[in-house]
């Protein structure tokens, strides 16, 4: 079996962290634009946000060659076992060092956001508190989605070093983040627990985001078309099928067709389509990660 | 501290692989179970237990040309691996040596992907990344790196970087005069001036090296993610505002009717 230095755990992290951060961004944007009107969207986003990022961080730690040394990324080593000033480890030239801190801070902020979102509902200060924490977390969420792309793009890997990769991953993260919220809302709708139906609106919004994703992917492929690894990605038997079938057809084209239906979709359809979008987002990370490591 | 450097003169190398063996011996690196790949080059690539090896190159269309190049870490002046390392395990010393502190490396494999020459490799037994460390323990005790000591033709030298460059330039003049080939001194300025300078008797690509090695840039990649991301967020805000305003209008209209 071929060994990949970065395999499934890293692919899951790139996908999950991006999706969680994007769900957070949607929640905050809905909150800022519509306040109480979009409470169900805000709460759903807040509930989703921290967990994929936490899963991603845990997988990254497990994937280390020395998992118990994960703290070396947080604390600065001095001589021997001592911790040297400035005590915290940060290497500004390393996308991974940035990612370590961005992810850590995002997980903390999104957890606070979730707690405040829930406990503050009955109080008069609740609205301003959630908005404030949301605004503080917004740049971190945007940085998390970008970091997933920058991490593998700022390398000497022929396929990954494509300058458009961060754009692709950011747009894919947002598409999966919105799909995550639709997925939960669709379940609630099927259980008849929702008063207002925001799903058709969110699906139209995601339709536009999917078009942005398609555009970013097209640019990514055009820029990298001279790389042999790009051909592995788009034209090889195994990865090519995963890429076209799961990422493009099931994850992008079919959801796009269902996005702009005037009368909206039944809750069950919305649920399945949103799952397809999420699955497509995961396979996109996975095939790009693996294709880059096939010589 | 003066900058030190290694000089690899491919025009003097005869492919004996004494350096390869000396490296294994001094650094106590395990042998590899390899297969015949149609070339004397063995093992086929650098790995966590092979820190240097002789590349045997047979340029296409020339049946009698057989080129040798000693491959190893270049100890870049501006190393991508040190930039990439999130733990500070990868360090560059004032004398130019780039080494991985095995006590600190957490095995994230980011240096493996960052290096423009694919030099560091993961050791699956220890979980850490490994590569040539210019025999740091020998150099600090006044000895030359093991491969330099082993080389029988003087193709591998170690000393002050300035001196090594002088030797390289002298050698370039001699070889160009004798053979008419155009000689390239690889590493004089590349990536902030490499700590391993290689005298090549042909283009770098013939020897399997990037003509212009580059360090991956961070800032433009952040911007290419953040800027469209911010625009998308603004669009999302506009969308939600529009939905709310539309709903409010409808409510007002309803109130007006009733």
Interface residues (C-beta under 8 A of the other chain):
Chain A: X3 X5 X6 X25 X26 X29 X30 X32 X33 X34 X37 X38 X60 X64 X65 X66 X67 X69 X70 X72 X73 X76 X77 X89 X91 X93 X94 X95 X96 X97 X100 X138 X142 X143 X145 X146 X147 X149 X150 X152 X153 X154 X155 X156 X157 X160 X161 X163 X164 X165 X166 X167 X169 X170 X171 X174 X198 X201 X205 X208 X209 X212 X216
Chain B: X80 X82 X83 X84 X85 X86 X87 X88 X89 X104 X105 X106 X107 X108 X109 X110 X112 X113 X114 X115 X116 X117 X118 X122 X123 X124 X126 X127 X128 X129 X214 X216 X217 X218 X220 X221 X222 X224 X225 X226 X228 X229 X230 X232 X233 X235 X236 X237 X238 X239 X240 X241 X243 X244 X247
